Amino acid sequence: MNHIIDKLILLVCCLAVYLFGRTFDSDVVPILLAVIFTCLLSYFDQSRWQIILTAFFLFIALLLPWACVFLPLVCYDLLFSKKQWFCLLALLPLTLFFPNAPLAADTALCALFVFSALLKYRTIAFNQLAERYYNLRDTTKEMSLRLKKQNQDLLKKQDTELTMATLGERNRIAREIHDSVGHLLSRALLQIGAFLAVKQDPQTKEALSTLKDTLSEAMTSIRASVHDLHDESIDLRTQLVDLNHKFTFCPLAFDYSVQNTPGSKLTYALISIVKEGLSNIVRHSAATRAAITLREHPAFYQLIISDNGRVRNYDPNNGIGLKNISDRAEAFNGLLNIETKNGFELFISIPKEEEGS
């Protein structure tokens, strides 16, 4: 847009000089040619076409000397470019124009060349400044988006660590209750049993029996609470994310798409399978990347553990780790398929209706 404005200003100035030295009705051809060529130069932005058009107009200026008045307009596109030396050829038609033109026209034409160069320099500087501004704006926006993503990742990591700490504390409380209160109640029940065996007084035995029933009920309630607390302390996604973070053997991709968390037994089984699979990658694979995929389908859960390591001397009947994985899958009527074409892949599917068995 700035180039067009510069050319309009130069066209008006060149036209004023032309009309100062010539009458408009004496020769309108240089004006029309100047407008046509400057439009073509703006349309063809390739330097090859610009050189051809400029050379053709210089040839016209040799035949029509007063067309030299429009040379600042025609040479504008090549100024401050790699082909700006071509503008020096404008001296050829100018040598024929200057001797025969009025001194005022010669002076005005020289001033127009200087003015054309100043306009072109100003426009180039403005465009460079605008380009730096847009680059800075894009860089700033990109950095802002990157920082926003890093903040989101940090928040997710913080949430994961907080969840892990909460679940770990629940697990610790469950162990403390089981180890301390549970043992105390068990010892109290044994002592009351011993008293019942020794005491013969009916009233005392009845009181001890009532106390024993109360302690038994308390023991049952504590056991149920401990089991519930322990089960709640295991979150499938959190545990798998933690295993992903702790796996440093090679880059590990993790894809988790489960909406309905499976039961506690299946959760423990899946975590154990993933642990065994990652352990096999570390011990037996020279992989440079690995992946864990856990997806929920309408009728079954699908677990895929894969790596790109080279498989050597693979025996499906050998290996305790694979046998454990197979046994855990079969315990839930699941299927285990092993592929060794492009690395090593464990493909496990477990029906949903069997997860609670």
Buried (B, 14 or more C-beta within 10 A) or exposed (E): EBBEEBBEBBBEBBBEBBEEBBEEEEEEEBBEBBBEBBEBBBEBEEBEEBBEBBEBBBEBBBEBBBBBBBBBBBBBBBBEBEBBEBBEBBEEBBEBBBEEBEEEBBEBBEEBBEBBBEBBEEBBEEEEEEEEEEEEEEEEEEEEEEEEEEEEEEEEEEEBEEBBEBBEEBBEBBBEBBEEBBEEBEEBBEEBEEBBEEEEEEEEBEEBEEBBEEBEEBBEEBBEEBEEBBBBBBBBBBBBBBBBBEBEBBEBEBEBEBEEEBBBBBBBBBBEBBBBBBEBBEEBBEBEEBBBBBBBEEEBBBBBBBBBBEBEEEEEEEBEBBEEBBEBBEBBEBEBEBEEEEBBBBBBBBBBEEBEE
